[in-house]
Amino acid sequence: MSQEHQGASGDASDDGMDCYLHSISTVQKAQSSNRKYFNCIVQGNDRPVRAVCYSPEKRAELKALAATKSPVKMRNFKQADTSDDIIITKWTKMTPLEKDQITFPYSDELAASTSGEPIKLSAIHNLAGEQLICVRGEASSISGIKMVTTQYSGSTQKQEVIIRDPTACVKVVLWGRYVNSLEINKTYLFKNLRVKVTKYERYLNTPRKDDFTATQCQEFDTPLVPLEEDVNTISTFSGSILGVQKASKSLACVGCHKRSVNVEGNKAVCQACDLSQIATRCPSFWSVRLLVKPDESSKNVRLILPSHMLEKFVAITGSLVELDTISEEDLVFSILDCCCKKFDFTYDNIGNEITNISLS
């Protein structure tokens, strides 16, 4: 369920959260509906987080507060259990504070990241996930192209690049039409890369919707940091499934598409946007934890089979299951029926999530 009055990134309690506001976006329309929203960055005491507001009438107030660079106390906001994102509602109250009433300073580094000017690669560790930023870096390592299946784009090309500047090394993931767009050891100005944050790392992604450009530019005058060759996280092996540790299903909201729907009696309620809906109309997403035995290793590997890869697994194995209606127990049995088959697994060894699977 969503939590009110709480925030993971600042001085938060029942009395609210002390913070600064950055980068108030324009009002946009949700892709799947006509619902209007805008987002911003909330700078708390320990780290910044993204906030989204579905009450466009509040934008002028937040825009004015952000322009003053003054601290505010935010009350009556929400935060979904499944995300660090803050939900600003029409009941959220913003109260200006004096500078001596807050325990941490305004971040000029965070403000610079939203200016459209290139920032140092080392600054990425202090930014909020999903921010669009501009950076300058040398393409020091470029991987081969892999075909992966994603939830949003189906089968698409993926390429990993290590870029560096005098302050840090960062992984950039190029998707789709952007693969093979860079040359090794050339320096580029990257505009509109998205900051991605996982439990284990931060990296940069080409955006799905926003325009992205990489323009060759002047090399750095100062020495670059040493190249970190181990940033590439993709591994591949052949093996068989030993067992299923857990299979769980979540429902996505038909409005905001976040996987934060709770079923309450005969209706489903989104914890992010409060939309009540019919549960059977909500898209379902599975996550299956597997124990896998590699052919050429004595050490077993625990992997996560996400929903779009589970669909491919069902297709290649010929399993007669309906993923929208099957129970967790029956799904586990159908996977165990395939334990005698050999598969080729491709996975990201940071989160151990399978990115491609095929029969050997």
C-alpha positions in Angstrom: 0.0 0.0 0.0 1.1 3.6 -0.5 2.4 5.4 2.6 1.3 8.9 3.4 3.5 11.6 5.1 6.6 9.3 4.5 9.6 9.8 2.3 12.8 7.8 2.0 15.0 10.8 1.0 14.9 13.5 3.5 13.9 14.6 7.0 10.6 12.8 6.9 8.2 12.0 9.7 4.5 12.5 10.6 5.3 16.2 10.4 6.3 16.0 6.7 9.5 16.1 4.8 12.0 18.9 4.5 13.3 19.3 1.0 14.2 21.4 -2.1 12.4 21.3 -5.4 14.2 21.0 -8.8 13.3 20.7 -12.5 9.6 21.2 -12.6 8.5 19.7 -16.0 5.9 20.9 -18.4 2.4 19.3 -18.1 2.2 16.1 -20.1 -0.5 13.6 -21.0 -0.2 9.9 -20.0 0.4 7.8 -23.1 -2.5 5.5 -22.5 -5.0 8.0 -21.3 -5.8 11.7 -21.3 -4.7 12.1 -17.7 -2.4 15.1 -17.2 0.6 15.1 -15.0 4.0 16.8 -14.4 7.1 15.6 -12.6 10.0 17.1 -10.7 13.0 16.2 -8.6 12.7 16.3 -4.8 16.1 16.8 -3.0 15.9 15.3 0.5 18.6 15.0 3.1 20.2 11.7 1.8 19.4 11.5 -1.9 17.1 13.0 -4.5 14.0 11.2 -5.8 11.6 11.7 -8.7 8.1 13.0 -7.9 5.0 13.0 -10.1 1.9 15.1 -9.7 -1.5 14.4 -11.3 -2.9 17.8 -10.3 -1.6 20.2 -13.0 -3.1 23.2 -11.1 -0.3 22.8 -8.5 2.5 23.3 -11.1 2.6 27.1 -10.8 3.1 26.8 -7.0 5.9 24.3 -7.3 7.5 26.1 -10.2 7.7 29.3 -8.1 9.1 27.5 -5.1 11.8 25.8 -7.2 12.8 29.1 -8.7 13.5 30.6 -5.3 15.9 27.7 -4.4 14.3 27.9 -0.9 13.6 24.9 1.3 10.1 23.7 1.8 8.2 21.3 4.1 6.1 18.9 2.2 3.1 17.3 3.9 0.4 14.8 2.8 2.3 13.2 0.0 2.4 9.5 -0.9 5.1 7.0 -1.7 4.3 3.6 -3.2 5.8 0.6 -1.5 7.2 -0.6 -4.9 9.1 2.6 -5.7 11.0 5.5 -4.3 8.9 7.8 -6.4 6.9 10.4 -4.5 3.3 11.1 -5.5 2.2 14.7 -5.0 -1.6 14.9 -4.7 -4.0 17.8 -4.7 -3.9 17.6 -0.9 -0.2 17.8 -0.7 0.8 21.0 1.2 4.1 22.9 0.5 5.2 25.3 3.3 8.3 27.5 2.6 11.0 27.3 5.3 13.8 29.7 6.3 17.3 28.4 5.4 18.1 28.0 9.1 15.1 25.7 9.5 16.7 22.9 7.3 19.7 20.8 8.1 21.2 20.4 4.6 22.0 22.9 1.8 20.6 23.4 -1.7 22.4 21.1 -4.2 24.0 23.2 -7.0 25.2 19.9 -8.5 21.6 18.6 -8.8 20.5 22.0 -10.2 23.3 21.9 -12.8 22.1 18.4 -13.9 18.8 19.8 -15.0 20.2 22.8 -16.9 20.9 21.0 -20.2 24.6 21.6 -19.8 27.0 18.6 -19.6 27.9 17.5 -16.1 30.8 15.4 -14.7 30.2 11.6 -14.8 31.0 11.4 -11.1 27.9 13.5 -10.4 25.6 10.7 -11.6 25.8 9.0 -8.2 24.1 12.0 -6.6 21.2 12.2 -9.1 17.7 10.8 -9.0 16.7 7.8 -11.1 15.0 8.5 -14.4 16.5 12.0 -14.7 17.4 13.0 -18.3 20.9 14.5 -18.3 23.7 15.7 -20.6 27.2 14.4 -20.3 30.5 14.4 -22.1 32.7 11.3 -22.4 35.0 9.2 -24.4 33.6 5.9 -25.7 36.4 3.7 -24.4 34.8 0.3 -24.7 32.0 -0.9 -27.0 30.4 -4.3 -26.8 28.9 -6.4 -29.5 25.2 -6.2 -30.3 22.8 -8.5 -28.5 19.1 -9.2 -29.4 17.0 -9.1 -26.2 13.3 -9.2 -25.6 11.9 -6.3 -23.5 8.4 -5.7 -22.0 7.9 -2.5 -24.0 9.7 -3.0 -27.3 9.6 -6.7 -28.0 12.8 -8.1 -29.6 15.3 -5.3 -29.9 19.0 -4.6 -30.2 21.2 -3.7 -27.2 24.8 -2.5 -27.0 26.8 -1.6 -23.9 29.4 1.2 -24.0 31.8 2.3 -21.3 32.3 6.1 -21.3 34.8 8.0 -19.1 35.9 11.5 -18.3 38.5 12.8 -15.8 36.2 12.0 -12.9 34.5 8.6 -13.5 33.7 5.6 -15.7 30.0 4.9 -16.5 28.1 2.3 -18.5 25.8 3.5 -21.2 23.2 1.1 -22.7 22.3 1.9 -26.3 18.9 0.5 -27.5 17.4 -0.1 -30.9 18.3 2.5 -33.6 21.1 3.9 -31.5 23.4 0.8 -31.5 26.6 1.1 -33.6 26.3 4.9 -33.5 29.6 5.5 -31.6 33.2 4.9 -32.5 35.8 3.6 -30.1 38.1 6.2 -28.5 36.0 9.1 -29.8 34.7 11.8 -27.5 31.0 12.7 -27.6 28.5 15.1 -26.1 25.5 13.0 -25.1 22.1 14.8 -24.7 19.1 13.2 -23.0 20.6 10.1 -21.4 18.4 8.7 -18.7 19.8 7.8 -15.2 18.9 4.2 -14.3 19.3 3.1 -10.7 19.2 -0.6 -9.5 20.0 -2.1 -6.2 23.6 -2.7 -7.3 24.6 0.1 -9.8 23.8 3.3 -11.6 24.2 3.5 -15.4 22.8 5.5 -18.3 20.2 4.5 -20.9 19.0 5.9 -24.2 15.4 7.0 -23.6 12.4 5.3 -25.1 10.4 8.4 -25.9 12.6 11.5 -25.6 15.1 12.6 -28.4 18.7 11.4 -27.8 21.8 12.7 -29.6 25.5 11.8 -29.4 27.6 14.5 -31.2 31.4 14.0 -31.6 33.2 16.8 -29.8 36.7 18.0 -28.6 38.8 15.5 -26.5 39.5 16.2 -22.8 42.6 18.3 -22.0 43.2 16.4 -18.7 43.8 12.7 -18.1 40.9 10.3 -18.0 40.2 7.9 -15.2 41.4 4.3 -15.8 39.1 2.1 -17.8 36.9 -0.3 -15.8 36.6 -3.3 -18.1 34.3 -5.2 -15.8 31.3 -2.9 -16.3 29.8 -5.2 -18.9 27.3 -7.3 -17.0 25.9 -9.8 -19.6 26.7 -13.5 -19.3 25.6 -16.5 -21.3 25.6 -20.3 -20.6 23.8 -23.5 -21.5 22.1 -25.6 -18.8 19.0 -27.0 -17.3 16.4 -25.9 -14.7 16.8 -27.7 -11.3 13.8 -26.1 -9.6 11.6 -23.1 -9.0 12.2 -21.2 -5.8 9.2 -18.8 -6.2 6.6 -17.7 -8.7 4.7 -14.4 -8.0 2.3 -12.4 -10.1 1.6 -8.6 -9.9 -1.1 -6.5 -11.6 -0.5 -3.3 -13.5 -2.8 -0.3 -13.4 -4.8 0.3 -16.6 -4.3 4.0 -16.0 -0.7 4.8 -14.9 0.6 1.3 -15.8 2.5 1.0 -12.5 2.6 -2.5 -11.0 1.1 -1.3 -7.7 -2.4 -2.7 -7.8 -4.0 -4.3 -4.8 -7.1 -6.5 -5.1 -9.7 -5.5 -2.4 -12.8 -7.7 -2.6 -14.3 -7.3 -6.0 -12.2 -4.4 -7.2 -8.6 -3.6 -7.8 -7.1 -0.3 -6.5 -3.9 1.3 -7.8 -1.7 2.4 -4.9 0.1 5.0 -7.0 -2.9 6.8 -8.6 -5.9 5.6 -6.6 -7.7 4.3 -9.7 -10.3 1.7 -8.9 -10.7 -0.9 -11.7 -11.8 -4.4 -12.5 -9.0 -6.8 -11.6 -9.5 -9.0 -14.7 -8.7 -6.1 -17.0 -5.4 -5.3 -15.3 -2.3 -6.7 -17.2 -0.5 -9.3 -15.2 3.2 -9.7 -14.8 5.0 -12.7 -13.5 8.4 -13.0 -11.9 9.8 -16.5 -11.4 13.0 -17.4 -9.5 14.8 -20.4 -10.9 17.7 -22.6 -9.7 19.7 -23.5 -12.8 22.5 -26.0 -13.4 25.1 -24.8 -16.0 26.5 -27.6 -18.2 30.1 -26.5 -17.7 30.2 -25.6 -14.0 29.6 -27.3 -10.8 28.1 -24.2 -9.2 24.4 -23.7 -9.6 23.0 -20.2 -10.5 19.9 -18.5 -9.3 18.1 -16.6 -12.0 15.0 -14.4 -12.3 12.7 -15.1 -15.2 10.7 -11.9 -15.8 7.2 -11.8 -17.4 8.2 -11.2 -21.0 10.8 -13.9 -20.9 8.3 -16.3 -19.3 6.1 -15.7 -22.3 9.0 -16.7 -24.5 9.7 -19.8 -22.3 6.1 -20.9 -22.7 6.2 -20.5 -26.5 9.5 -22.3 -27.1 8.6 -25.2 -24.8 5.1 -25.6 -26.1 3.6 -25.4 -22.6 -0.2 -25.3 -22.8 -0.8 -22.6 -20.1 -2.6 -19.3 -20.0 -0.4 -16.9 -18.0 -3.3 -14.5 -17.3 -5.3 -17.1 -15.5 -2.9 -19.9 -14.3 -2.3 -20.3 -10.6 1.2 -20.0 -9.1 1.2 -23.7 -8.2 0.2 -24.8 -11.7 2.8 -22.5 -13.3 5.5 -24.1 -11.1 4.5 -27.6 -12.2 4.5 -26.6 -15.8 8.1 -25.2 -15.5 9.2 -28.4 -13.6 7.9 -30.5 -16.5 10.7 -28.9 -18.6 13.6 -29.8 -16.2 14.8 -32.4 -18.7 15.3 -29.8 -21.5 18.5 -27.9 -22.2 18.4 -24.1 -22.5 20.7 -21.3 -23.5 20.5 -18.6 -20.9 21.6 -15.0 -21.3 21.3 -12.9 -18.2 22.5 -9.7 -16.5 24.8 -10.8 -13.7 24.1 -7.6 -11.7 20.4 -8.5 -10.9 20.6 -12.1 -12.3 17.6 -11.4 -14.6 17.3 -13.5 -17.7 17.4 -11.3 -20.9 17.1 -14.1 -23.4 16.3 -17.8 -23.4 16.3 -20.5 -26.1 16.3 -24.2 -26.4 19.9 -25.6 -26.9 
